[in-house]
């Protein structure tokens, strides 16, 4: 089964850019600010209300009707609740009930850890990346993964466990410091990239402790730390069955690969000379990016491990769309982008759109639901796959 999935982002792990109203009434950019700058009872009640209303059974029904067979659910390290953080484990329980009702599989993705693993808002604290410097935090993380695994091991909907989301490498930390050094200097000052050697040991220990708890069909999906090539010979499939790698491929963050973009320097995750695409922000270059650069990376990595594109979307800065004469032309452009993605993702194990829904103030291309409703994306159409 090829995975045609979607992320339930900003449900249990909160990101301000996806819904600024949730973060209103205080100065700050992330969960840490929300829970420390609002009065405790107000913060707890606001977030609990969000948990209970942001995703409902109707959303699972919509996803199933749209052809979704897989959801990646980001969860925070405090999913079972803490003194100043509300529990959301009951919401995850309901998600399993709904998923089983509608025939959808679930990947549980630990999206934040105490101390932060990448310094972005998705890890709960902008600028902070200290998790790996505290052995007690790391042990807490593995114990939480064990607890989660035991809770859902017998559930029909369980697809697998993602032990940590996007741990920062040196490039990500450099961007982190650029973005948050002035606003959160005290956090950035104590933060460091997560070393490759540390992450390798963490993955091995996670596998040792949670693989025996999982059913044989379930997988452990490891973040590639934005570099699939690094992991080719790590945990070989014949010795470590059930290990997949998770790659995040975004058009909007890869536009720096084009030789002329008009975008700020350093906009892309990486832009190697070999992968540079001649020209600017026009449809043929986006199709080259998807069908050549993304495909090359995925197909090379897939020689060694199954690969899931755990995050992708149609958001970009394409001039063709900005200059389109009508909605029909916009729709046709988006469908070309969407179909190109699906052709490539299904040469690996599939992908999960980021994200299911966003607030009305956020561009619609970030919203799977809006893309489906607009006719920009379909998971139900047959897509010809060339292997």
ABEGO torsion letter per residue (X at the ends): XBBBBBBBBGAABBBAAABAAAABGBBEABAAAAAAABBAAAAAAAAAAAAAAABBAAAAAAAAAAGBABBBBBBBAAAAEBAABBBAAAAAAAAAAAAAAAGBBBBBBBABBBGEAAGBAAAGBBGBBAAAABAAAAAAAAAAAAAAAAAAAABAABAEBBABBGBBBAAAAAAAAAAAAAABAAAAAABBBBBAAAAAAAAAAAAAAAAAABBAABBBBBBAGGBAAAAAABGBAAABBGBBBBBBBBAAAAAAABABAGBBBGABABBBAAABBBEBBBAAAAAAAAAAAAAAAAAAAAAABBBBBABBBABBABAAAAABABAAAAAAAAAAAAAAAAAAAAABAEBBBOBABBBAABBAAABAAAAAAAGABBAABBBBBBX
